[in-house]
Amino acid sequence: MLVIRVVNGGPGAIFWMWLAAILGMTTKFAEVTLAVAYRERNELGEYSGGPMYYIKNGLGQAWLAKVFALFVALAAFGIGCMVQANSIATSLLGQFNIPTWVTGALVVVSAGAILIGGIKRIGQVAEKLVPFMAAFYILGGLIILIMNAAQLPGVFSSIFSNAFTGRAAFGGFAGATVGEAIRYGVARGVFTNEAGLGSAPIAHAAASTDHPARQGIWGAFEVFVDTILVCSITALVVISSNLWNTSELEGANLTTAAFNNGLAGIGGIIVTVGLVLFAFTTILGWCYYGEKSAEYLLNTSKVIMPYRAIFVALAFVGALQEIDLVWNMADALNALMALPNLIAVLILSPVVAKLAKQFFTDPERVYIPADYVDIVKRK
């Protein structure tokens, strides 16, 4: 997410977000590598993969694979649907005074129209929106940080001091304990890059690649861009504005106000456009994660259309909910998803190590499945 909640965890949360991102790059590499290594072809000849497949095929624990699939199918409604719709609605309400119910309805109609086309349509939309969104948002954030250059030494000082002492460098902040900094920093770090959750590998497993580790590198790169780059820019803008400590705003409204503080009028538009595009493409991606998990769980593709219908309907509900309720639900579902996935990643880490060694020994080679299938079978 573009919205970093320093309100609850204080500036120290950013330190723990960075730490979560560094660890997350390793985790994301491992889970994406496993997703490609253990993927299967479905009845349509398409690749299907993700934690449920490497839990089943790698660990031989079909029941745990079903548990994971159930958690993803449910988590997608909160993490990838309601939270994203809530962020879109909150941002548009604050910037353009658009009623949340109007935004919710627009999200339902537009997302539904795209999701009918399946993964190919989702990919076509995402590949056009994401690069523009990232460049637009990052450029705006960097301009503000250059303008606030004098405040940055103090910002970094507060991040590191609050990470271990829980004291707000700017004063007047109650409740910024070390525990809260860790909780919100790690939670937001995991939320934005999905490392450890096992959701993104479901999409990576459908990629055309010649080696699992090659796709794993792209997974690690995602974490770097999402958290180290985009979320760090957001956090630095918010903290340097000092609005997190003096304003009652939170979430998308806080980020919008901070960008407006740096670039009056234009800043709010940058945040709104960036957040809407990011959150909307996230909705599309998470619907795919959820429907593929539901398909695996029930062993039938007939569940896909009903799942999509429920998914887009909940986007409307999410747009109207209080943000604390939505965020707390997302954090809880994150944990439920991560547990079986991380167990599998840990046990199958020798497979990841062997695949990585094979690939990095000769990264220029064009591999075929037969080149690494023995490693997967031997574990």
Secondary structure, DSSP 4 states (H G I P E B T S, - for coil): -----HHHH-THHHHHHHHHHHHHHHHHHHHHHHHHHT-EE-TTS-EE-SHHHHIIIII--HHHHHHHHHHHHHHHHIIIIIHHHHHHHHHHHHHH---HHHHHHHHHHHHHHHHTTHHHHHHHHHHHHHHHHHHHHHHHHHHHHHHTGGGHHHHHHHHHHHHHH---TTS------HHHHHHHHHHHHHHHH-TTTSSHHHHHTTS--S-HHHHHHHHHHHHIIIIIIIIHHHHHHHHHHTHHHH----HHHHHHHHHHHHSTTHHHHHHHHHHHHHHHHHHHHHHHHHHHHHHHHHT-GGGHHHHHHHHHHHHHHHHHS-HHHHHHHHHHHHHHHHHHHHHHHHHTHHHHHHHHHHHHHSTTS---HHHHHHHHHH-
